[in-house]
Amino acid sequence: QVQLVESGGGLVQAGGSLRLSCAASGGTFIRYDMAWFRQAPGKEREFVAASTWNNGSTTYTDSVKGRFTVSKDNVKNTVNLQMNSLKAEDTAVYYCAAKAPGSRNWALWGQGTQVTVSS
């Protein structure tokens, strides 16, 4: 019943910033772990960042550490990905995903939002 919808993608120059948001409809993910994945053309889907349900712990893939920040807002029922110092290699379709805490399965996915970084 719960659906995830990403927004905030677009075209940005290298070195710029972009904020992605993922909103839940039809329910709440207040007690869900949330994550961002991305998939570039010709590449497999890649884990980017995740937050525990209470925003108490975050993890990042090495390539985005220090540049991206994931934050989960349980009041607004959204999860955000602040992307700074963007590089051309960050170009991809970005997806948000949700899972129950303790599960390894990202069971709920959004449709994705395109991020294009020009050099």
Contact map, one row per residue, 1 for C-alpha under 8 A:
11100000000000000000000001100000000000000000000000000000000000000000000000000000000000000000000000000000000000000000000
11110000000000000000000111110000000000000000000000000000000000000000000000000000000000000000000000000000000000000000000
11111000000000000000000111100000000000000000000000000000000000000000000000000000000000000000000000000000000111000000000
01111100000000000000011110000000000000000000000000000000000000000000000000000000000000000000000110000000000111100000000
00111110000000000000011110000000000000000000000000000000000000000000000000000000000000000000000100000000000001110000000
00011111000000000001111000000000000000000000000000000000000000000000000000000000000000000000001100000000000001111000000
00001111100000000001110000000000000000000000000000000000000000000000000000000000000000000000000000000000000000011000000
00000111110000000111100000000000000000000000000000000000000000000000000000000000000000000000000000000000000000001000000
00000011111000000111000000000000000000000000000000000000000000000000000000000000000000000000000000000000000000001111000
00000001111100000000000000000000000000000000000000000000000000000000000000000000000000000000000000000000000000001111000
00000000111110000000000000000000000000000000000000000000000000000000000000000000000000000000000000000000000000000011110
00000000011111011100000000000000000000000000000000000000000000000000000000000000000000000000000000000000000000000011110
00000000001111110000000000000000000000000000000000000000000000000000000000000000000001000000000000000000000000000000111
00000000000111110000000000000000000000000000000000000000000000000000000000000000000011110000000000000000000000000000111
00000000000011111000000000000000000000000000000000000000000000000000000000000000000111100000000000000000000000000000000
00000000000111111100000000000000000000000000000000000000000000000000000000000000000111000000000000000000000000000000000
00000000000100111110000000000000000000000000000000000000000000000000000000000000011111000000000000000000000000000000000
00000001100100011111000000000000000000000000000000000000000000000000000000000000011100000000000000000000000000000000000
00000001100000001111100000000000000000000000000000000000000000000000000000000001111000000000000000000000000000000000000
00000111100000000111110000000000000000000000000000000000000000000000000000000001111000000000000000000000000000000000000
00000111000000000011111000000000000000000000000000000000000000000000000000000111100000000000000000000000000000000000000
00011110000000000001111100000000000000000000000000000000000000000000000000000111000000000000000100000000000001000000000
00011100000000000000111110000000000000000000000000000000000000000000000000001110000000000000000000000000000000000000000
01111000000000000000011111111000000000000000000000000000000000000000000000001100000000000000000000000000000000000000000
01111000000000000000001111110000000000000000000000000000000000000000000000000000000000000000000000000000000000000000000
11100000000000000000000111110000000000000000000000000000000000000000000000000000000000000000000000000000000000000000000
11100000000000000000000111111000000000000000000000000000000000000000000000000000000000000000000000000000000000000000000
01000000000000000000000111111110000000000000000000000000000000000000000000001000000000000000000000000000000000000000000
00000000000000000000000100111111100000000000000000001000000000000000000001001000000000000000000001000000000000000000000
00000000000000000000000000011111000000000000000000001100000000000000000001001000000000000000000000000000000000000000000
00000000000000000000000000011111100000000000000000001100000000000000000000000000000000000000000000011000000000000000000
00000000000000000000000000001111110000000000000000011000000000000000000000000000000000000000000001111000000000000000000
00000000000000000000000000001011111000000000000001111100000000000000000000000000000000000000000001111000000000000000000
00000000000000000000000000000001111100000000000001111000000000000000000100000010000000000000000111100000000000000000000
00000000000000000000000000000000111110000000001111100000000000000000000000000000000000000000000111000000000000000000000
00000000000000000000000000000000011111000000001111000000000000000000000000000000100000000000011110000000000000000000000
00000000000000000000000000000000001111100000111110000000000000000000000000000000000000000000011110000000000000000000000
00000000000000000000000000000000000111110000111100000000000000000000000000000000000000000001111000000000000000000000000
00000000000000000000000000000000000011111011110000000000000000000000000000000000000000000001110000000000000000000000000
00000000000000000000000000000000000001111111100000000000000000000000000000000000000000000011100000000000000000000000000
00000000000000000000000000000000000000111110000000000000000000000000000000000000000000000001000000000000000000000000000
00000000000000000000000000000000000000011111000000000000000000000000000000000000000000000000000000000000000000000000000
00000000000000000000000000000000000000111111100000000000000000000000000000000000000000000000000000000000000000000000000
00000000000000000000000000000000000000110111110000000000000000000000000000000000000000000000000000000000000000000000000
00000000000000000000000000000000000011110011111000000000000000000000000000000000000000000000000000000000000000000000000
00000000000000000000000000000000000011100001111100000000000000000000000000000000000000000000000000000000000000000000000
00000000000000000000000000000000001111000000111110000000000110000000000000000000000000000000000000000000000000000000000
00000000000000000000000000000000001111000000011111000000000110010000000000000000000000000000000000000000000000000000000
00000000000000000000000000000000001110000000001111100000011110000000110000000000000000000000000000000000000000000000000
00000000000000000000000000000000111100000000000111110000011100000000010000000000000000000000000000000000000000000000000
00000000000000000000000000000000111000000000000011111111111000000000011100000000000000000000000000000000000000000000000
00000000000000000000000000000001110000000000000001111111110000000000000000000000000000000000000000001000000000000000000
00000000000000000000000000001111110000000000000000111111000000000000000100000000000000000000000000001000000000000000000
00000000000000000000000000000110100000000000000000111111100000000000000101000000000000000000000000000000000000000000000
00000000000000000000000000000000000000000000000000111111110000000000001110000000000000000000000000000000000000000000000
00000000000000000000000000000000000000000000000000111111110000000000000000000000000000000000000000000000000000000000000
00000000000000000000000000000000000000000000000000110111111000000000000000000000000000000000000000000000000000000000000
00000000000000000000000000000000000000000000000011110011111100000000010000000000000000000000000000000000000000000000000
00000000000000000000000000000000000000000000000011100000111110000000000000000000000000000000000000000000000000000000000
00000000000000000000000000000000000000000000001111000000011111011000000000000000000000000000000000000000000000000000000
00000000000000000000000000000000000000000000001110000000001111111000000000000000000000000000000000000000000000000000000
00000000000000000000000000000000000000000000000000000000000111111000000000000000000000000000000000000000000000000000000
00000000000000000000000000000000000000000000000000000000000011111000000000000000000000000000000000000000000000000000000
00000000000000000000000000000000000000000000000100000000000111111111000000000000000000000000000000000000000000000000000
00000000000000000000000000000000000000000000000000000000000111111111000000000000000000000000000000000000000000000000000
00000000000000000000000000000000000000000000000000000000000000011111100000000000000000000000000000000000000000000000000
00000000000000000000000000000000000000000000000000000000000000011111100000000000001111000000000000000000000000000000000
00000000000000000000000000000000000000000000000000000000000000011111110000000000111100000000000000000000000000000000000
00000000000000000000000000000000000000000000000010000000000000000111111000000000111000000000000000000000000000000000000
00000000000000000000000000000000000000000000000011100000010000000001111100000011110000000000000000000000000000000000000
00000000000000000000000000000000000000000000000000100010000000000000111110000011100000000000000000000000000000000000000
00000000000000000000000000000000010000000000000000101110000000000000011111001111000000000000000000000000000000000000000
00000000000000000000000000000000000000000000000000000010000000000000001111111111000000000000000000000000000000000000000
00000000000000000000000000001100000000000000000000000100000000000000000111111100000000000000000000000000000000000000000
00000000000000000000000000000000000000000000000000000000000000000000000011111100000000000000000000000000000000000000000
00000000000000000000000000000000000000000000000000000000000000000000000011111100000000000000000000000000000000000000000
00000000000000000000001100011100000000000000000000000000000000000000000111111110000000000000000000000000000000000000000
00000000000000000000111100000000000000000000000000000000000000000000000111111111000000000000000000000000000000000000000
00000000000000000000111000000000010000000000000000000000000000000000011110001111100000000000000000000000000000000000000
00000000000000000011110000000000000000000000000000000000000000000000011110000111110000000000000000000000000000000000000
00000000000000000011100000000000000100000000000000000000000000000001111000000011111000000000000000000000000000000000000
00000000000000001111000000000000000000000000000000000000000000000001110000000001111100000000000000000000000000000000000
00000000000000001111000000000000000000000000000000000000000000000011100000000000111111000000000000000000000000000000000
00000000000000111100000000000000000000000000000000000000000000000011000000000000011111000000000000000000000000000000000
00000000000001111000000000000000000000000000000000000000000000000010000000000000001111100000000000000000000000000000000
00000000000011111000000000000000000000000000000000000000000000000010000000000000001111110100000000000000000000000000100
00000000000001100000000000000000000000000000000000000000000000000000000000000000000011111110000000000000000000000000111
00000000000001000000000000000000000000000000000000000000000000000000000000000000000001111110000000000000000000000001111
00000000000000000000000000000000000000000000000000000000000000000000000000000000000000111110000000000000000000000000100
00000000000000000000000000000000000000000000000000000000000000000000000000000000000001111111000000000000000000000011100
00000000000000000000000000000000000000010000000000000000000000000000000000000000000000111111100000000000000000000111100
00000000000000000000000000000000000001111000000000000000000000000000000000000000000000000111110000000000000000000111000
00000000000000000000000000000000000001110000000000000000000000000000000000000000000000000011111000000000000000011110000
00000000000000000000000000000000000111100000000000000000000000000000000000000000000000000001111100000000000000011110000
00000100000000000000000000000000000111000000000000000000000000000000000000000000000000000000111110000000000011111000000
00011100000000000000010000000000011110000000000000000000000000000000000000000000000000000000011111000000000011010000000
00010000000000000000000000000000011110000000000000000000000000000000000000000000000000000000001111100000011111000000000
00000000000000000000000000001001111000000000000000000000000000000000000000000000000000000000000111110000011110000000000
00000000000000000000000000000001110000000000000000000000000000000000000000000000000000000000000011111011111100000000000
00000000000000000000000000000011100000000000000000000000000000000000000000000000000000000000000001111110000000000000000
00000000000000000000000000000011100000000000000000011000000000000000000000000000000000000000000000111110000000000000000
00000000000000000000000000000000000000000000000000000000000000000000000000000000000000000000000000011111000000000000000
00000000000000000000000000000000000000000000000000000000000000000000000000000000000000000000000000111111110000000000000
00000000000000000000000000000000000000000000000000000000000000000000000000000000000000000000000000100111110000000000000
00000000000000000000000000000000000000000000000000000000000000000000000000000000000000000000000000100011111000000000000
00000000000000000000000000000000000000000000000000000000000000000000000000000000000000000000000011100011111110000000000
00000000000000000000000000000000000000000000000000000000000000000000000000000000000000000000000011100000111110000000000
00110000000000000000000000000000000000000000000000000000000000000000000000000000000000000000000011100000011111000000000
00110000000000000000000000000000000000000000000000000000000000000000000000000000000000000000001111000000011111100000000
00111100000000000000010000000000000000000000000000000000000000000000000000000000000000000000001110000000000111110000000
00011100000000000000000000000000000000000000000000000000000000000000000000000000000000000000001000000000000011111000000
00001110000000000000000000000000000000000000000000000000000000000000000000000000000000000000111100000000000001111100000
00000111110000000000000000000000000000000000000000000000000000000000000000000000000000000000111000000000000000111110000
00000000110000000000000000000000000000000000000000000000000000000000000000000000000000000011110000000000000000011111000
00000000111100000000000000000000000000000000000000000000000000000000000000000000000000000111110000000000000000001111100
00000000111100000000000000000000000000000000000000000000000000000000000000000000000000010111000000000000000000000111110
00000000001111000000000000000000000000000000000000000000000000000000000000000000000001111110000000000000000000000011111
00000000001111000000000000000000000000000000000000000000000000000000000000000000000000110000000000000000000000000001111
00000000000011000000000000000000000000000000000000000000000000000000000000000000000000110000000000000000000000000000111
